[in-house]
Amino acid sequence: MTTTRRGGLAGPVSGGGQASRPRVRRSPDTGLPADSRLARELLDGLAEAIVTTDHAGVVTLVNAMAAELLPELTPGAELARCPVPALAEAVRQGAGTFAAEHRGRRLRGTRRALAGGRRAWYVRDVTEEQARTDALLAERSRTAFLARAGSRLGLSLHRDQTMRATTTLPVPYLADAAVVVHRPPAPAEDHPHWIRYATGDAGPVSGVGSRGLATSVPGLAEALDGDATEPSPWLNAELADLAEVLPDHFGRPGTVLISPMLSAGGPAGALVLIRRAERPGFDQREIELAREFANRAGAALAAAELYGEQAHLARVLQQSLLPPELPRIGGITLAGGYRAAGDSLRIGGDFYDVFATEQGALFALGDVCGKGVGAAVLTGRVRQSLQTLRLVERRPLELMGLLDRALFDAPDAARRAQFTTLLLGTLTREPDGGLLVRVAGGGHPAPLVVRADGAVEPVPVGGMPIGALADARFAEAEVRLAPGDLLLAYSDGVTEARGGPTELQMFGDARLRQALASAAGLPPGVLVDRLLQLVDEWLDGQVHDDIALLAVAPAPA
């Protein structure tokens, strides 16, 4: 075999040439010179279709690939009248490119000028390339949809908001209408609830379905039980109940896809996607995407329901543990203040209570070891025990001993390893308008007496924390409040509040006494508000311990 080179082309010439595409119809080369046959063989071996025309636009050459892709084109045909509309239009308009679908294939062509006014069209079959591009774009679109859905669903911790997001997100991307059928929030209800959003709706619409809704819609009962079903055509006879959920403007439904909204605790509901009759049905990728979205929505809905239950329990706990509204007691003025330690539940380990008695009042202010919910639970136990024990004993020192024994003998006392500091006191009205205060101490900071002249005196009570030691000892002191005097009981969250210029300095006893001295003569409510403001300014938004204040004073005449 020898090789010849003419006009920059080289190739085998022995045996009439070599066929590189055995399945492609070759154009005839009868009567062509050897070098023309060589050029023909080279052109036929290309994977690109080539069509040449003369200066008048008449086809002069069609290579093998062009004959396969464009069998209608033959030498001698006028290209401007060829049966490929996009190519013919490009020739008539003098365009340099065209793109078309022809015989189920996607084609793209580019024109090149040749010598003597001739032209060549290079045509490529881009069907597989376009399919890969379309698949990549579709996958990116699905990923973007799931990312957007995950973000929206993850930000919602409210049951209704989660279901609204579940119905609005897939419309119109996956369906023309979306319906979430879910179990009612109240276990006693047996009617299924639904929420719907469809194109043309101003917003999601909710309602209550009939008892037979789940069983009358094919696949809905299975989805509510956690089983997936295949998409099915809309049949009026079978889906009459679901038709009541759709808006009047929706028109005739086409295909229905029902997916379970799964979660760790079981199915949270069912997602029904509905397409109009003129829209194609769900393909396999869309079914998988709908299932994945439904699972994410189910997990989000379960999380929202769990959060709702916990928030409800927290509100109940909060209402039972927050300091109570102080009673109105003749001859006595009371004021309280409370700050929880940066807890969103607004409950903590500090507390105060006041109970009216025949002679005046019984008061308590304490600080449970720890913070947050754990401390709040022990606070509730202390307060409940105190309310019960005060019915049999009202002397502060003796009542302190009973409370200590009750907490120390609790079944889980050793495991808790918690204790409480406490002040217990009685307020007895005197004929001259003053108050006799008897206070028992259980390891709590001493209360302070603010005299009318601005003098600040501690009431030395001392004692040991209650509920901590089997042989704990407590102390008691007595002080008299004349009209104009005031007694302040407080927790160490006031004096140990860290802030100020260095953000680490404690508010301290000296600063507290100075603030009280400057507020001498003020009513208890005004004094408590002023102290809380001073502490807040000192903290400047920093984390702090629980704070409790209780101020008592003889009522003005």
Secondary structure, 3 states (H helix, E strand, C coil): CCEEEECCEEEECHHHCCCCCCCCCCCCCCCCCHHHHHHHHHHHCCCCEEEEECCCCEEEEECHHHHHHCCCCCCCCEHHHCCCHHHHHHHHHCCCEEEEEECCEEEEEEEEECHHHCEEEEEEECHHHHHHHHHHHHHHHHHHHHHHHHHHHHHCCCHHHHHHHHHHCCCCCCCCEEEEEECCCCCCCCCCEEEEEECCCCCCEEEECCCCHHHHCCCHHHHHCCCCCCCEECCCCCCHHHHCCCCHHHCCEEEEEEEEECCCCCCCEEEEEEEECCCCCCCHHHHHHHHHHHHHHHHHHHHHHHHHHHHHHHHHHHHHHCCCCCCCECCEEEEEEEECCCCCCCCCCEEEEEEECCCEEEEEEEEECCCHHHHHHHHHHHHHHHHHHCCCCCCHHHHHHHHHHHHHCCCCHHHHCCCEEEEEEEEEECCCCCEEEEEEEECCCCCEEECCCCCEEECCCCCCCECCCCCCCCEEEEEEECCCCEEEEECHHHHCCEECCCCCEECHHHHHHHHHHHCCCCCHHHHHHHHHHHHHHHHCCCCCCCEEEEEEEECCC
